[in-house]
C-alpha cells in the first residue's frame, strides 16, 4: 500500500523537484520526524505543526534558506554522508522549534552553524564570496563533475550578488539593538 501523501504538498514540490516530488516529500518528512522525535530528548520544546513545516518547505523552493544551495539527495561526501540533504535548523539555537524560529538548510550549513555559530559562518562566507583567491581556489580544486555548480556560483561572486546578500545578513547580525 502506498504511503499517504498530501496532494497539495506534492503538487507544490513538483514545481521545484520535477519528477521526484514523492521522493522529496518522503525526504522532507524524514527531516521533520527526526527533529520532532529528537527535540524532546534534548529538552527542546516542539511547537512546529506539520502544516507549518510544509509552508517552510514550499517557501524554500528546494534550496537552503541560508545559502540558496539546491538540496541534493544523491551527492555523497567522501565520508559517505549526504551534506546537501535538507535539515531543519533553529535560527535562535536557544529557542524552540516553532514558527518564526526555524529554517530549512542543507545538513552541511546546519552543522557549520551549530558547531561554530551563525556569525562565524557568515563571516567565513563573506570573505569567500569577495575573495579572488577563493575563485582561484575553486578553479584549481573543483572536480569536473561540479562544473555546472561552478557555472552557477561564479557569476554570483563576479557580480557580488551573493556577497551583497551575505554582507546584509552579516551587518544585520552585528547591528546594535535599537533603544
N, C-alpha and C positions, 0 to 999 in steps of 0.2 A: 504494500500500500504506500503511495507517495506521501511525503511529508506535507502537512498543511502549510501553505504559504499565503501571505496576504497579497491578493491580486493587484491592489493599488500600489503596494510597495514594489512588486515585481515589474509592473509597468514603468514606474519611475526609474528603477535600476536599469532597465533595458536602454534607457536614454544614454547612459554612460558606460554600461557594461554589456554592450551589444553581443547578443548570442550566448551570454553566460549569466544572465540575471539570476537564475535559480542557484547556480553555484555560489555566486556572490551573496545572495540572500542568506544562504547557509553559513558562509564565512563571517559575515557581519553578525549574524545571530550567535555564532560561536564566541565572538569577541564580547558581545553583550552578556551572554550567560556566564562566561568565565569571570568577568568583573562582578556581576551580580552575586555569584556564589562566593567569590573570594573576598569581597569588601567586608562583610560581617566578621569573617575570621580575623581580619586585621583591625577590627574596631571602627570601621568606616561606615557611616550611615549610607544606605542605598535608597535614594528617592528619585530614581530615574525610571519612568514608565517605558514600556516597550514602544508606545506611541511617540514619546519624546525622543527616544533613541532613533527611531526611523526618520523623524524630522531632521535630526543631526546628520544621519547618513545621506539623506537626499540633498540637504544643503551642501554637504561636502563634495558631491558630484564625482565620487570615485577617486578623490585626491586627499592627501594630508591637508588638514586645515591650517597647519603651521607653515609648511614648505611648498604646498601645492604639488608635491610629487605624486604621480598616479600610484594607486595601490597596485600591487603585483602579487598574485597567488603562486606564481611559478618560479620566480627567481630564488635561488638558494645561495647564501653566502658560503665561503669555504668551510665554515663550522657546521653547515647543514641547516642552519636556521633560516627563516624567511624574513628578512629585515623590512620588507615593504608591505607586509600584511597590515590591515587596519587594526588599530589599538585604541581603546577608549582611555583618554587622559584627562585627569583633573587639572584645570587651569590653575587653581589655587590648591596646592598639594596638601594644605592642612584643612581644606574644605571637604565637603561630601560629594558623592555622586548625585548631582541634582541639576535640573535645567539651569543653564547660565554658567555652570562651573565645569562643563565637560566639552571636549572637542575630540574629533576623530583624527588621529595622527598615524604615521607609519610606526611600526614597532621600534624601528631604529631611532626615530625622533623622540618617542616616548622614553626610551631607555636613556638617551643622552640627556634629556631634560630632567628625568628622575635622578640620575646619578650626579649631574653637575649643576643643575638649576637652570631655569629659563633664561636668566640674564646672561649666564656664561655661554649657553647655547647660541643665543642671538649674537653675542659678541664674536664668537667663532665664525658664524655665518656672515656677519657684517664684514669681517676682514677678508674672508674668502671671496665674497661677492665683488669686492672692488679691487682685488689684488691681481695685477698682471702675472705675478708669479704663480698664482693659483691656476690661471688659464694655461700657462706653460706646463704646469704640473699635470693638469688634465690631459693636455695634448700628448704628453710623454707616457702617461701611465694608463689611460682608459683603454680597455680592450676593444677590439674591433666590433664585437657584438653589442657594445654600448654606444656605437656611433649615432644611432637615432636619438638617444638621450642627449648626447653631446650636442647634436644639431639643434635641439630644443633649448638647452640650457645656455649655451654660449651667447646666442643673441640677447638673452635677458641680461647677461652680465655685460655684454658690449654696450647695450643701451641703458644700463643701470636701472632697469625696471625692478629686478629683484633686489638690487642694492637699496633703492628708494623704499621698497616695501619693508625690508628688514630694518633699515635705519629708522623708519617711522615707528616700528614696534619697539626698537631699542630705545628710542627717545621717549616713547610713552612709558616704558618700564622705569626710566631714570628721571622722569619728570617729578618735581616736588609736588606733594599734595596741595590742592587749593585750600586756603584757610576757610 
